Every structure is written in structure tokens, then in C-alpha cells.
Amino acid sequence: MATTKIWPVRDNLARVLDYAENHLKTANPNAYTEQELADLRAVLDYAASDEKTAQKLFITGVNCIGEIAHQQMTATKQHFGKTGGNLAYHAYQSFASDEVTPEQCHKIGVALADRIWGDRHEVLVTTHLNTRCVHNHFIVNSVSFADGKKLDGGYGLYYNNLRKQSDIICAEYGLSVISSPGKSRNKHMEAAEKRGEPTIWNVIRSDIDEAIRQSMTDKQFYWKMKQWGYSFDFNPNRKYPIIHPPGLQRVTRFHTLGESYTPDRITRRILEQGRPYIPPPSKIQTRHYRYKGSFQNMKSVSGIYIMYLIFAALLQKICMINRVPNHPQKTRYTLELREAIRCMERYSRQTRLLCRHKIQTPEQLQSFIDSRNSQRQELERERSKVYNRMKSAKTPEKLVELRTERDALSAKIKDIRTDLFIAGGVQKEHGEIRRKIAAQRELDARRLEAEKSKAHHKIKERGYSR
């Protein structure tokens, strides 16, 4: 089983030398600078490292000579005047441990390079033996020696060429092939799903499960889901039917949620469950509170702080609802809010920071960050002085005293860094929180309008219309 990957090699260093001082100014003006040539040479040198290739026994040049590959690639670029953009493409092909010998690995790598790029590009193929999984590296010149055209680095470069041809050659050699390759998912989201935390996908599955429990037919199921803000697309021109969750720009396919969440499986689950569950009507309890004092003396809050308070109140309400199984108000909140309780502790720390330092505007937040950074730098300078005194301490007692002073300064620096980390999170997330609150208000408005329309239709049906 071989895994593959490819990425462009770019010049990531700025040109700091003035053109008038460049000794290459009398040469071809389209030629690469020495730094750019060094970058390409560094990539080639890494691929051909003696320590990784068993003293250069497994280095082969396709349309080039390994020892002078960088000169040949550079000459091709200069010949066609293609000196901008990507220098080359760097790819690898890695095999499972003990699946192939180094000789077989290198042979497969050369065959792969020749099949994909052999008629148009110079390629350096090396086989590295420095890990348990032997693997091939490919350095592909971005400019074709045949006609000077540049290698297209789009979607097809990997999926239609490298990965596909690698699987074909591995099958020809009797090696295993990844049966269902796909994009890697977010590992943090996968771990959260395994722990049962409310990710977006778990919330969608939960809503589907709840709608199934309350339905006798698939028609009732989709009607219930549409009431909760979901929409669907069963266009026959699409390969897979999709579901569009409320409040999200992206859509997802049914089958990506799991085998139990395809349309056919949903219909079967509805028919197999028997009598549906009917949730009790929600009872809204009105509570009255008495405020002692004058409203004129109340401290006014606004800006970021009040937004975080509203957000925290919404999350607290969702947490309380989640504690009650099959709560009828479970779907009254957007998916993003229901997912956000997974990060409740982070939002709580941010809210406490805003409250403790009375931060209400982005300007006050930036001023707080600048002030904290100044304090941190001052404390770090003091700690450096303490370290210097520790080096020249002459008695054990003095050394213990200096260590105590150092630890005290380190504790203060740690607290400041914690505040800076939390404040940085507020800077990044307050716009997203504002959007989530606005989405919830929009959902509430739509639900209220739907309830009014439903009540109006009931009045008309009973003959009490005005």
C-alpha cells in the first residue's frame, strides 16, 4: 500500500540585494538569482542525501543526470525564459513497513516518474532508507524541456496523475492499494465525536434521530426537519442527495453522516420503530423578579462584554436543555450554538477576562494587550538579570534566594501570557460570536413568524376569522 503527496517548491526568501549591486546584472535579466538557485539545489540535495539513500545507490535521473540535475533544470528554465512562479514540484511515495525491498521501491518510483512525467519533464528520483517505511522522493522540474510549458499544479496533478498511476503500478507489482482513498478529516473533530461531544455532525445526527422518533412516515420526517430549518436536495442530476443544516453555508451528503443516515435507511428505521414518540407540549413559565435600588444607578455595559454575556446565557440555556432527555425545545437553537457548548470553558475564561478588566470595546481590548505585552517584556528583562546574578552567586543561600526570585517572576510572566492568550482568542472570535447570535435571532424570528401563521390558519379553519 503506497501513500503519495505532492506540493510546489517556491522561493520563500525576499530579494534583499539591490539590482545595481547584483553581479548578475550583466547576465541574462531573466535568469534566477543565486539565492533561487540555492533553494532549488537545497531541495535536490535533501532528496539525494547520502545518509538516506545508502551512499547514492538509489538515485536515478529521468531525462537528467543526478549529479548535475539542478544545473540542467535551471538551464531549461533559462532557455524558455520561465523564471517565475514555482521552482519545482516535490512529491513522495511511501510504502508500508516491510512491504517492499529498497530495490523494488526504487524501481517502482522510477517507473512512476517515467510514466507521468517522462516525456516532458526532468525528474530526480531518490529512495530514502532512513525510516522503517522506505519511500521515494521526486523532484520534478516545473518547466517542460519539450516545449517550455509549465506543469499544471491543479487538482489533476495529484488525483488524476500521481495517486492514480501509483495505484495502477502497485497493482501491477502485486502490492496492496488503498481501497477508498479520501481527504483526511480533522483529528480534533473525530476525537470529539468519539467522546460524544456535540460537534456539528453529531448535532445533525441527533436531530435526525429525534425526527425519526416523532414520525410515522418519511413524509412526516422531512416535514419535521423542515420545521427545524433543514432543507434537502434530491435532484436526480446529483450523484448523492444532500442535506443543508440551518445557519450553515456548507451542505453535506446523507451518507457522510453514517450508514444509518442515508434516505433509504431513514425510511426503514421509521417503519421499524412502531408507534412514534409524541413530545409533550412545552410550558413556558413566567418568573417575576424584584430589583432593589434605582435603575439610574446601574452600571451600563455594552460592546464586546454584553455580547459575551448574551452568548454565555444562550450556552447555559442549551446546557440545561441537554440535561433533559428528549427536551421539546432542543431544536430551538442553531447547530453552531449547540456545538459551541463543547468549548464552554474557553468562552467562560474569555467572559471572565472581559469582566475582570472592564473591557467593552475592541480598542480597549487592544490597549489591554499592548499593556500586558509591555509588562511581560519588563518582567522578562528582570528575570534575565536574575539569571545573570545566579551565574555569579558565591554562596548556596544566595543561589536559593535568586531562584525564589526567579520563580516569582516566572509565575507572573505565566499569568500575563495566559491573559494574552485569552485576549487573543477574544480578538479572533468576537466577530464569529456576533454572527452566531445574529443567526440565532434570525432563527427565532422565522420560528415566531411560522407559529403566527400556523395559529392564523387554525383560526380560519374553525370559522373564527375576522
Number of C-alpha atoms within 10 A of each C-alpha: 19 19 17 19 14 19 14 15 19 15 16 9 9 8 11 6 8 7 10 9 8 11 10 14 13 8 8 10 12 15 20 19 15 11 14 20 17 15 17 22 17 13 16 24 15 13 23 26 16 15 12 18 20 16 11 16 14 21 24 22 20 20 19 17 16 19 15 12 23 24 14 18 26 21 14 23 24 18 14 15 16 21 20 12 12 18 25 23 19 21 18 21 23 19 21 14 13 10 15 17 14 21 12 12 23 24 16 20 25 23 17 23 24 19 15 15 19 15 14 19 27 29 29 27 30 30 31 27 17 12 9 11 17 23 25 27 26 25 27 26 29 28 27 21 21 11 11 18 15 18 18 10 14 8 9 12 16 17 13 10 15 23 19 14 18 24 21 14 17 17 13 10 11 10 15 14 16 10 8 5 9 7 5 6 8 9 9 9 15 13 11 15 15 10 9 10 17 22 20 19 18 18 19 20 17 15 19 17 17 19 23 25 20 17 23 20 16 19 10 15 22 18 14 19 20 14 13 19 17 18 16 17 13 12 10 8 7 9 9 14 17 20 16 18 23 21 18 13 7 9 14 15 17 20 15 11 14 11 12 15 19 18 16 11 13 21 18 14 19 22 16 10 13 11 12 15 15 10 11 9 8 9 7 6 6 5 5 6 5 5 7 6 8 7 9 7 7 8 6 8 14 12 11 22 21 16 18 24 19 14 21 17 12 17 22 14 12 21 15 10 16 14 9 10 8 14 14 16 12 17 19 15 21 25 23 20 21 21 19 20 20 16 12 15 10 14 23 15 16 23 23 15 17 23 16 9 11 13 21 17 14 14 10 15 20 15 13 17 19 13 11 17 16 12 15 21 12 13 17 17 12 14 20 13 12 16 16 11 14 17 9 10 15 10 8 9 10 14 16 13 12 19 15 12 15 19 12 13 17 16 11 15 21 13 12 18 15 12 18 18 14 19 21 15 15 24 15 10 14 17 11 11 21 15 12 19 19 12 19 19 14 14 19 15 12 13 16 12 12 13 12 12 11 11 12 13 12 13 12 11 10 8 8 9 10 5
